[in-house]
Every structure is written in C-alpha cells, then in structure tokens.
Amino acid sequence: MGIGTAFRRFELDTRPIHPDTRRALDRRWAELPEHVKTPNQLLGRCAVGCEGTHGVFPKCNLTCSPCYHSADANKVRIDGDHTVDNVARQMDFLREVRGPRAHAQLIGGEVSLLSAEDHAQALLAMRAVGREPMSMTHGDFDYDYLLDLVLDAEGRPRFEKVSFAAHFDSLMRGRRGAVRPRSEAELNPFREKFAQMFVDLKRDHGVNRYLAHNMTVTPSNVDEVEQVTRDVLEMPFDMMSFQPAAFIGDDRRWREDFGEVTIDAVWERIEKGAGHKLPWQATQFGDPRCNRSTVGMRVGGTFAPLLDPEDPKDIAARDRFLDHFGGMIFGDVPKGVLTVKVLRAIAAHPGDIPPLIGLARRVLRRGGGIRRVLRAARKGKLSFKTFVVHNFMDAEQVAPAWDLMEKGIVADDPLLKETQERLGSCMYAMSHPEDGRLVPACVQHSVLDPIENVELRKLLPLPTTRDGIAPQVVARPSGLTAVRTTGRAAS
C-alpha cells in the first residue's frame, strides 16, 4: 500500500462520521413519517435502528403462550450451514443499505440449539460487516456451551465481548427445573444462574458481556412486573426489556386478552420496581406508541438518568450531540483511531465541550455527587442500566396495513392508518436481499414468517426414523458441550 493510499484510508477511518454512515442516516431520516421527525428522534440522527435475522433457525425447544413464531416453526430442523449462509447474506445486504455499523440480533427460534461452532460462525459473519450481534435465547443452556461458543479449538477467546438477550417469564413452558413456573419469582434462580455464567466468563477468560433481560407481559403477569424489575436490578443485567403481548404468531397459544396491557401500564410498574420515575421523553426510537426507553447510571439504589427532559440544559446538550456527533461509531474501533476521531470532532465543534461537561456534572449530581459515585464504584454498586418497552402490533392490523403500504395506499381506516404510521417508523428491520427489501419486524412475524416456514419445512425437514436418518446433532461433542438433538424423532 502506497503512502498516499494509506493516508487516504487513515483520513477516512478517522472521520468523526463515516460517509456511508452519513448516507444511511440521511436516507433513514428521509423515509420517516413526518409525525416522528421530532427533536428527540434518534433514528436518522445517530442510529439507523436495530436489525434482526429471520428464517435461519426457527425451531425452539420451549413452548410459550403467547409465541410469536408461526405454527410451522418447530417443524424445521436446525441446520448450521443454512444458518451461517443466510445470516451472512442478510448481513451483507444490511451493510450495503444501512451503513457500516448497527446493532443486530441473531434471532429465530432458540439460538442455543445451534452447535456452539455454528453459533460462533454466525456471530463472526455478523461482525465481519460491522454488526454488533446479540444472541436471543431463553437462557436454558450450560456454561460448557458458552465456553464452546466463546473459545476456539485452542481454548483462546475468539470474541472480546459477547451480547445476549435472555427471555425469562412465567408464560414459558419446558425450562429445565421450572417446566411450568407458577410465578415470576420462581424464575429468579434461573435468571441469576444465567447472568452468573457471564460473570464467570469474564473472570475465567477476560471476555466482556452485555446482557439484556426480556419479559413478555400479559394480564396474567403484569402485576409482577414491579417485583421482577426490583429483583433483576440486583442482577448483572445491563438492560431490562418488557414486551406487552400481541396477537402475532401461533394462534393456538393465544390464551388472554392482550389488549388489557398498555405501554403506560407496564412503564408505571417498571418505575415502581425501580423506585424512581424513569423519564423517557428526552430521546425516542421510532414511534412513541411502539418504543419507550431510558438510560441512566445506577448508584446504589439511585437511578440517575443521562437526560432529564425537564432540564433545558440537558436538552441543549442533547441537541448539540445529535447535530455534531450523531452517527459516530465508538464500538469495535481501535483506541488510537477512536482517539483521533474524537479529537477531530471536538476540533470541529469546540463549543460543545462546556455543555457536555455540564451534562456530566448534572448526571453526577443526580447520582448523589462525585463522592457517592466513587464510593459506589469501589463497592461494585455503580452500573449503567437501560429500561425498554417494545409494544408490538397485532397481525390482524399489520397484514392489511402492510398490503396497502406495498401498493402505496394510505389507509382510510383510523386503526390501519395508525398501524401504517407505526410501521413506517419502525426501529427494527429484517433484511430480504433476494428482493432488495427491508421490512419491519412486525411485518416479518405477522406476514412473512408463516410463508417462510412452510418453505423451510420442505428445505429442512425434520429427520425421522422412518427415513432411516438419525436425528441431527446440534451441539458438537467437543469434550465440553453435551450432544443434543433437534427433537424427538418420529417413531
């Protein structure tokens, strides 16, 4: 590489905002409906939104009510080659149209039904195109599986950091040791055991983690959200995400009137569990009818939000950051390169320094002051927590609303029009490289998954003894992870 080429590459790598990122953000902003182009909107200003895989491993070994997977999902076998190949294709397309960096979920059925090696290869394929992957799981796997995933054949870490979102709620059936839980509290030992595996991983191998705790909320467990919040806050989870149930997926598992649980009702219970008001209005991902979130510093039992929507100075600092730093990539950037990026950004906007320092001081003050924060840090009582509610939509509205959107028609019906507005603002996209489309997650689950899984049954049929084929092994016999199969073979 010549000196000129090396210099141009260095200049590009150290730009505060990569040109591809800028183009992707501008495109995202232009596509947003006007009603969400608000000063607090993050889509199109600092993020393109989250991403997820589909049709790569639909099978799960738990039964939940409700379940967002179609009725055919468990009739598709786990196949590592299919998973890795399709994850790579979907991620390549996302890199092409959404820029060099985004958070992406490795999601389907249950990710730990993949062999540890196939799971690892899928994560590596995602990272290869700038995705920050998060594995979506029910958490019912052992430390040996995690070691097989994270360590290579020589026992060396192949990741500096892993991210997992574990789903725990009393609506899930089949978990080892809690086949049919009667309360959310009954699952606390399982939540603790899951999180402890990653604490041990850091201790044993130096691998960092980001952990999210997911919970589906229905009328039967909404009153337990408060205590779940209180309990999980004391565990090493970084995010607590709650999803009011929607009529999506397998209708055989719809047992309640999900419409009784609103986003406001869930948020109020989260606040009671946290022991604080959790202001969320300062930032917004997509449509406020779909998503609500806040990030803050937890100092002992005190939650200090990073932004107070009632403080004009906080809002002014937010606006400066979004205007001048929105779209900067901080993750997986070499420290030297990141330092130059930040210095270039500050040099271009030196007036941002005092407001951002002032914001940091106010956050410390909300946490009880610098001395209290330092004491909490020394005692291991300092952490950053994110609270999220994702409010999905019913397939009954999504299907016709999407059909009209595909035809370029704005619905006359108020409910369908609202659904179209929310779909147009969606922060969570699925990639379809075969026809050059990105679709909202609600569309994927409501409209496309049932069709995909019918086809996947033909492509990846479950093995049966009648075929003379042994059930497929889905965990490699490495000496650590026990051998498992995709399910019971037909007799």
N, C-alpha and C positions, 0 to 999 in steps of 0.2 A: 504494500500500500504506500503510495507516494505521500509526501508531506502535505501537499495541497488537499488530497483526498482525506487524509487523517484529520486535518484541521477542520474541513467542512463537516465531517462526521462528528467531531467533538463539539463544534458550534451547534449542530442540530440536537445532539444528545443533551446539551446543557441549556437549551432554550427553556425558559420557565414553562411554556405551554407548547407541546409538540404540534406542528402544523396539522397532522392527521387528527389529533385530539380536537383542535380548534374547529376543523371542518365538521367532525362528528357532532360536536356540541351545537354548532350553528344550525346544522340540519335538524337536530332534535328539538331545538327551540322553535324553529320554523314550523315543525309538524304539530306542536302542541296546540290544543284548542285555546282560544283567547281567554276563556274564563280561568285558566290556571297560570297564565303569564303574569304572575304576581311578584312583588319584590322578594318574597320569601321562597320562591320556587327554586329548587336546586337542579332539576332536570334542565339540561341545555345550558346551564351556567357553570356548574362544577362537576356534573356527572351525567352520563348518558342513561344511567339506570342499571338495574341488575339483569342478569341473564341466566338461563337455565337450559339444561338438556331435555330431550324428550325421545321416547321410543328406543332408548338404549339399554334399559334393563327394567321392564315394567313389573316384574314379579316381586312379591313381598311374602314374608312368612308369618306376619301377624294379620289378624282380622280386626278392623276398626269400624265403628259406627259413629259418624259417617266415614266413608272412604272416598277420596277424590279420584281414585283410579277406576277405569271402566270395568265392566263385568268380565271382560276377556283378559285383563292384565295378568292374572295368575295362571293363564293357560299358555304363557310364553316362557320358554326356557331361558335361563341365564347363559349367555354366550360371550366370553371375553373378547374375542376378535370383533364381533359385531359391535360391542360396546365401544371399544377403543377407536375403531374405524369411524363410527358415526359421531362420536364425541369430537374427534379431530376435524371432520368435515364441518360440523356445526360451528365449532370454534373458529375455524379458518374464515368462514363467512362473516361471523361476528367481528373478527378483526378487520375485515375488509370494509364493513359498513359502519362500524361503531368505534373505530379508532384503536389505539394500541393498548388501552388499559380499561378494565372493567371487572367488577365482581361477578362471578358466575357460579351457579350451583350445579353440582354433579347430582342430579336428581332423577328419579324414575320410580322404581319400587323401593327395595331395600338395598342400599349400596354395599353392605357387608356380605350379601350373597355373591357378589363378585369375588373371585380369588383375590387375595391380597396383592398379587403381582399385577393382575389386570386393573384393579383399583388404582394402583400406583401409576401404571402406564397411562390411564385416563387422566389423572391429575397432571402428569408431566406433559401430556398433549395440550392441556388447557394452559399451563404455564408457558409453554413454548410460544404462544401467540398473545402473551401479555394478560391472560386472565388470572384473577386471584380466585382459586377454586375453593368452594365449601362443599363438603360431602354431607348429604342429607341422610339421616339414619334414625332408626328407632332406638339405637344405643344398646341393643341386646347382643353385644359381642364381647370377646375377652381381650385382655391385654396382649396375649400372644398374637392375635390377629393384628392389633395395632402395631406391634413390633415388626411383623412381617410386611406391613404396609410401608412403614417409615424407613426401615433399614434395608440396605441392599444385600446381595448374597454374601458380601464380606462383613456384614454387620455394621456398615457405616451409614449414617443418616443420608438419605437422598433428598430430604427437604429440610430447610432451616425452620420452617413453620408449617403447621397444618391447621386447617379450619374445619370444624364440624358443627352441624346443627342437629341436635338430638331432640326427638319428639317424645315427650312423656305426658300422657294424660290417662285418666281412668276410663276413657272410651275405647282404649286399645285392648285387644284380647290376644293371649298367646305368649306373653313375655315370660321367660323362664323365671320361676319364683313368684310371679304375680300374674297368673294366667287370666284371672278375672278380677281385677282390683275393685274394691268397693268404695274407695275414696282416693283423692289425690295424695293425701298424706301417706297412704300405704306405699306410694312410689318413691318417697324421699330417699330410702336407702339405695335405690337403683339410680336415682339422679346423682347421688353422692359418689357411688361407685364409678359411674361413667366419668364424671369430672376428675376423679382422683387418678384415673388411668393417665390423663394428660399431665397432671402434676408429676406423676412418677416418670413419665416420658421425658419431661424437662430435666428432672433430677438425674435420670439414668443416662440420657443421651444428648442433653442440651438442646432439644427440639422445642421451639416455642409453639404456642397454640392460641387460637381464638375460638371460643365456644359459645354457641347460641343455644338457648333452651326454648323449644317450641311447644305450644299447647293449643289444641283445638277447644273452643268454648261453645257449649250448648246450654239450654236451660237446666240440664241435669248437673252441670258442674260450675256454672257461672258464679255461684256464691262461694266457691272455693278458690277463685282467682286471688282474692285478697291474701289468703294464707299461703298459697303457692308462691306469690310474689315475696312475701315475708321470708319464707323458707329458702327459696332459691337465691335470694340476695346474699345469703350467708355461704353460698357455694361458689366455686371459682368459675362461674359463667360470666361472660362479658356482655351478652345480650339476652334479654327476655322478650320473646315474641309471642303474641297471642293472636289467634285467628278465629273470630266468630264463624261458626259453621255455615256453609252454604249448600244449596241443593245442587251439587255437582258430582258426577261420577256414578257409582253403583247405587241405583235407587233402591236396591234390596236392603241397603243399610241405612235408610233414612227412617229414623225412629221418632223424631221430635219435631216441634215447630221451631225451626231455627230462627225465624223472623223475630222471635221474642228477645233475642240477644242483639243489642245495638253496640256500635263502636263507642258511644258515650258511656253506656253501662259498663263495658269492660274497662275502659280507661279509669272510670271512677273507682273501681275495685282495685286496680293496679295502684292508684295513688294511696288508697287506704293501706294497702300492704306495704308500700314504700315508706309510709309515714310522712309524706310530703306531697305538696302539689307538684306536678310534673309538667311544667309549661312546655308546650309543643308548637305554638303558633309562630315562633321565630323562623322556622325552616319548614319546608314542605317538599315531599317527593310525590309528584303527580297530583292526583285529585284528593282533597281532604276527606271525601266520602270513602276513599279506599285505604288511605295510609295515614298513620299518625305516629310520630316518633320524637324522642328527645334523647340527648346525650349529656352526660354530666359526670362530675367527679364525686365519688362517694368517700367521705372522710368519716370513718367510724360508721355511725348511723345517719350521718347528714348527707343529703344529696345536693350538690351544687351544680345547677345547670350551666352549661357553657354559654348559653344565650338566654337572657331574660327578655321576653317580648315586650315588657312594660318599661324597659330601660332604653331611652333614646340613644345613649352612648353605645350600648350593645348593638343596637340595630345599625347605627352608623358604621361600627367596626365590621359587622356582617357584610354590609353593602360594599365597603372598601375591599374586603377579602374576595367577595364574589366577582367584583369588577376587575381586580388586578391579579388574583391568584387562582380563581376558579378554573379548574382544568389541569392544574399542576399535578404531576404524578409523583407521589412520595414513596409508594411501596415498591420493593424489589429494585430499587435504584442504588447503585454503588455509592457509598458515603461521599467519596470525592466528587462524583458527578452531581449528587444531590446538593452538596455544599455550594458548588458553582451555580446551579440552577437558582437556589435561594438568594445568593448574593446578586445575581443578575436581576432577579425580580425586585429585590429591595432597592438596588441601584436605579431601577426604572421608576420606582414609586417610593422615594424616601419618606414622603409624608405619611405613609401607612404605619410607620414604626410606632409613634406615640399612641395612636388609637388602639393598636393591637396590644401594646404593653399595658395600656389602661384596662383593656378587656381581661387580660391575665390577672391583673390585680383585683378586679372585681370578682372573678371566679374564686380566687384565693380567699377574698373577704367572705363570700357566700359559704365557703367551706370552713369558716371559723378562724381564718387568719393563717399566716405563714407558719407560725409556731405549731399550731394544731395540725396542720397538714404534714409538717415534717415529723411530728411525733407519730402520727398515724402511719406514715411511710415506714418509719423504723419498726413499728409493731406489725407491719404487714396488713394494715387496715385501710390502705389507700388503693383505690381502684377506679377505673372508668366503666360506667355502665350505660347501656343503651336500652331503652324501652320502646317497643314497637307494637302496633296493632295493624294487621292486614285484614281488611274487610272485603272478602271475595263476593262475587255476584252469582246469582242462580242461573243455571243453564237455560231455564225457561225463558229468561230475558236475553241472555248473551247470544244464543243461537240466532234468533230473528234480528237482533240489533246488528250483529256482525254480517249477516246476509245482506242487509240493507247497506251497510258501510262498504262492502265489497262492490256493490252496484253504484256507489256514490250518492246514495239517497239518505237524506236526513229524515229521521222518523218523525211522524206527526204525534204518535202516542207519547205522552209525557214520560212514562216509565222507560220506554225504549230509547227515547231521546237522552234521558239521563244515563242510561247504560252506554250509549254511544259516546257521550262525553267522557265517561269514566274509562272506556276502552281506549279512546284517543289520548288519554293522559297516562296510560299505564306505565309504571316504572319497571315492569318485569317482562322481558321479551324472550321468546323462543325463536330459534333460527331454523329456517327452511331453505337451505342452499339449492335444493332441487328446482325451486321455482322463484328464488330470489326474494323471499318474503321474511319479514319479522312479524310475529303475531303475539298479542298479549297472552299472558299465562291463562287467564280465564277462558279465552277462546281455545287455547290448546286443550285444556281439560274438558271443556264443555262440548266442543265441536269436533276437534281433530283426533283426540286420543282414542275414542271408540273406533274410528275408522282405521287408525294406525294399528291398533292392537288386533283387529280382525286379520289384517295382512301379516302382522308379525306371527300370529299363530301358524300361518302357513309357512313362513320363512324359518321360524324357530319353534317347531312343535316340541312339546314335552316328550321325553323318551318314555317308552313303555316296555314292559317285559314281553308283551305280545309281539313287539317289533324285534325282539332279540337284542335290544340295546340297553346297556346298563345305564342307570340314572347318572346324569352328568356330575362330575366332581366340581365344586365351586370354590374350594379352598385348597391351596396347594399343600401337599404333605411335606412341609419344609423341616419338620422336626419341632416346629413350634405350633403352628395352627393345625387344629384337628381337621380331618377330612369331613366335609359335609356334602349333601346333595341338594338339588333344587327342589326336592319334594318327594312325596311318596310315589313310587312307580305304580302304574295300573297293574292289577292282577289279571 
